[in-house]
Amino acid sequence: MANRGNLAYDLSVYEPKQNNAPQEKQKPEIKMKKNPVPVVRRESAFRFFLRAAFILMAMCAILYGKVETNSLFNEISELETDLKELQNENIGLAAEYEARTSLKNVEDYAENVLGLKKLDKAQIEYIELPGDSVIEVVETENRNIFIRIRSWINEIKEHIGA
């Protein structure tokens, strides 16, 4: 019988091949590409003028934008200073208003200008009501339908005793 070895794997595939002839190593050839001399293209005077005009217009637009931005920032700062001045003035006016409408000033005005006097204990009168001190509210007939239904249900509950 033949030598079966390991039939599941063919290991001879992975063994290096033996070649009796010496192999000569080939040197890779390096090829140099020659760079062509750059061709200088001359633009026409018209194209040169158009490009220069476009660049000049772009620079003018940028400068104009910067000037407008600067003027807007100046206007904002002026308005902010005006706002702070007005807020300070508002605080002063509010303090002056509080001082004028204080309780002491109102009492002085009532006594001196209007001629009013404070009440004495002798001027206070108490009223006593005879009987029970119960207030009765008279119901009017101008009730809407929902209030009438609720009062009708309440009356039925009172009769039932719930």
C-alpha positions in Angstrom: 0.0 0.0 0.0 1.0 3.5 -0.6 1.9 5.8 2.2 -1.3 7.6 2.8 0.0 10.2 5.3 -2.6 12.8 6.2 -5.2 12.7 3.5 -7.2 15.7 4.8 -4.4 18.1 3.9 -2.0 18.2 1.0 1.0 19.8 2.6 3.1 19.6 -0.5 1.5 22.7 -1.8 3.1 24.7 1.0 6.7 23.3 0.5 9.1 25.5 -1.4 9.8 24.5 -4.9 13.3 23.4 -5.6 14.7 24.7 -8.7 18.3 23.6 -9.5 19.0 26.5 -11.8 20.3 29.6 -10.0 18.0 32.5 -10.4 19.4 35.8 -11.4 17.9 38.7 -9.8 16.7 41.2 -12.2 17.4 44.8 -11.4 14.4 47.1 -11.8 14.9 49.7 -14.3 14.4 53.2 -13.2 13.0 55.4 -15.9 13.2 59.1 -15.5 10.5 61.2 -17.0 11.7 64.4 -18.5 9.7 67.4 -17.4 8.8 69.5 -20.3 9.7 73.1 -20.2 6.7 75.1 -19.0 5.2 77.0 -21.7 4.6 80.6 -20.8 1.3 81.6 -22.1 0.9 85.2 -22.7 -2.5 86.6 -21.8 -4.1 89.2 -23.9 -4.2 92.7 -22.6 -8.0 92.6 -22.4 -8.0 89.5 -20.1 -5.4 91.1 -17.9 -7.4 94.2 -17.6 -10.6 92.3 -16.8 -8.9 90.3 -14.0 -7.4 93.5 -12.6 -10.7 95.2 -12.7 -12.4 92.3 -11.0 -9.8 92.2 -8.2 -10.1 96.0 -7.8 -13.9 95.8 -7.6 -13.7 92.9 -5.0 -11.3 94.9 -2.9 -13.6 98.0 -3.1 -16.6 95.9 -2.0 -14.7 94.5 1.0 -13.5 98.0 2.0 -17.1 99.3 1.7 -18.4 96.5 3.8 -15.8 97.2 6.5 -16.7 100.9 6.5 -20.4 100.2 6.8 -19.8 97.7 9.6 -17.7 100.2 11.4 -20.3 102.9 11.1 -23.0 100.5 12.4 -20.8 99.6 15.4 -20.4 103.3 16.1 -24.1 103.9 16.0 -24.7 100.9 18.3 -22.3 102.3 20.8 -23.9 105.7 20.7 -27.3 104.2 21.2 -26.1 102.1 24.1 -24.6 105.2 25.9 -28.0 107.0 25.3 -29.8 104.0 26.7 -27.6 104.0 29.8 -28.2 107.7 30.3 -31.9 107.3 30.0 -31.9 104.3 32.4 -30.0 106.5 35.0 -32.5 109.3 34.5 -35.4 106.8 34.9 -33.9 105.6 38.2 -33.6 109.2 39.4 -37.2 110.1 38.4 -38.5 106.9 40.1 -36.7 107.9 43.3 -38.1 111.4 43.1 -41.6 110.0 42.5 -41.3 107.7 45.5 -40.2 110.7 47.6 -43.1 112.8 46.5 -45.7 110.1 47.1 -44.4 109.0 50.5 -47.0 108.6 53.2 -45.6 111.6 55.1 -45.9 113.9 52.1 -49.5 112.7 51.3 -50.5 113.4 55.0 -48.9 116.9 54.9 -50.8 117.6 51.6 -54.1 116.4 53.0 -53.7 118.5 56.2 -52.2 121.7 54.7 -53.8 122.0 51.3 -57.1 120.1 51.7 -57.7 120.9 55.3 -58.3 117.4 56.4 -57.6 116.3 60.0 -56.9 112.9 61.6 -59.8 111.2 63.4 -60.0 111.3 67.1 -61.4 108.5 69.2 -64.4 110.6 70.0 -65.3 110.9 66.3 -65.5 107.2 65.8 -69.1 105.8 66.0 -70.0 102.2 66.3 -73.3 100.8 65.0 -75.0 97.9 66.6 -77.6 96.0 64.7 -80.7 94.7 66.6 -81.3 90.9 66.3 -79.1 88.4 64.5 -76.3 89.7 62.5 -77.2 87.6 59.4 -77.0 88.9 55.9 -79.5 87.5 53.5 -78.8 87.6 49.8 -81.8 88.2 47.6 -81.7 86.1 44.5 -82.7 87.7 41.3 -84.5 85.9 38.5 -81.9 86.8 35.9 -80.1 83.5 36.4 -79.0 81.5 33.5 -80.3 78.0 32.8 -77.4 76.1 34.3 -77.7 77.9 37.7 -81.5 77.1 37.7 -80.8 73.4 37.0 -78.2 73.3 39.8 -80.5 75.0 42.3 -83.3 72.6 41.3 -81.1 69.6 41.9 -80.0 71.0 45.3 -83.6 71.5 46.3 -84.4 67.9 45.4 -81.4 66.7 47.5 -82.7 68.8 50.5 -86.1 67.1 50.2 -84.6 63.7 50.0 -82.3 64.3 52.9 -79.0 63.6 51.2 
